[in-house]
Amino acid sequence: MTDATQTAVQLVQAYYDAFNRGDAAGMLALLTDDVRHDINEGDTQTGLEAFRAFLAKMDAHYRERAEDVVVMATPDGTRASAEFVIHGEYLRTDPGLPKAQGQRYVLPVGAFFDLRGGKIARVTNYYNLADWTRQVEQGSA
């Protein structure tokens, strides 16, 4: 593993460590000012303020923890990916989604990162929304 690869892996791991602590400020500190955030089956947002608002929305509706996190990075350290499993609880109804009643869910997730200047410049997450919806709907029956 090159030094650049190791640094990239450590950066992304620090991001998920902050996520698991519920440390939004810690996550934001790891991002570039112009961070690009590709939301699963949604919009692309740009900038720290948009990311901060996204985190606040997520915190209001969900409690999540990333487990079994595996991070991989390119030899030059400019791109990375992570595979993990989200263990979550649906706390408050998110507009346009099923009613929240404290349902629990477990989802595999893939995430992709561009890295620049020792920070994360892009976060792209993918998960199966249909699977999440099935789990939430079954949990509310």
C-alpha positions, -999 to 999 in steps of 0.1 A, spaced: 0 0 0 14 34 -10 16 63 15 -10 81 -6 -33 51 -5 -29 47 32 -36 84 38 -68 82 16 -80 51 35 -74 69 68 -93 100 57 -124 80 46 -122 59 78 -121 91 98 -153 103 80 -171 71 90 -158 73 125 -172 108 128 -205 95 112 -208 68 138 -202 92 167 -229 115 153 -202 142 149 -215 164 121 -188 190 128 -161 163 126 -175 151 92 -177 186 78 -141 193 89 -130 165 65 -147 180 35 -136 206 10 -155 239 9 -169 230 -26 -177 193 -17 -200 176 -42 -226 154 -26 -245 129 -49 -275 118 -29 -288 83 -36 -317 86 -61 -317 124 -56 -300 156 -64 -264 166 -65 -256 193 -39 -225 214 -37 -208 231 -7 -204 227 30 -236 245 38 -257 221 17 -239 192 33 -246 206 68 -283 210 59 -284 174 46 -269 161 78 -294 180 99 -323 166 79 -309 131 82 -304 135 120 -340 147 123 -354 116 106 -329 87 111 -305 73 135 -278 53 116 -245 35 122 -221 22 95 -208 -13 103 -184 -36 86 -168 -6 68 -142 -16 42 -123 13 26 -103 10 -6 -83 37 -24 -63 42 -56 -25 42 -55 -23 79 -60 -48 86 -32 -72 107 -53 -102 84 -52 -116 60 -27 -146 38 -21 -162 22 9 -185 -7 13 -205 -11 46 -238 -20 61 -261 7 76 -280 -3 107 -307 23 111 -339 34 128 -365 55 111 -374 82 137 -396 108 120 -415 106 87 -394 120 59 -417 138 33 -426 115 4 -416 83 22 -435 58 43 -447 68 78 -420 65 105 -428 44 135 -393 36 148 -388 9 123 -353 -6 121 -335 -15 88 -302 -29 76 -289 -20 42 -257 -26 22 -242 6 9 -215 16 -15 -199 50 -14 -174 67 -37 -151 96 -29 -128 121 -47 -100 134 -25 -81 166 -29 -57 184 -6 -62 160 23 -99 164 23 -130 148 7 -141 166 -24 -170 143 -35 -193 119 -17 -215 96 -37 -237 70 -19 -256 41 -34 -281 18 -17 -313 0 -26 -342 24 -18 -367 -3 -27 -352 -26 -1 -352 1 25 -389 8 17 -398 -29 20 -381 -31 54 -398 0 67 -432 -10 54 -429 -45 69 -417 -30 102 -448 -8 105 -473 -37 99 
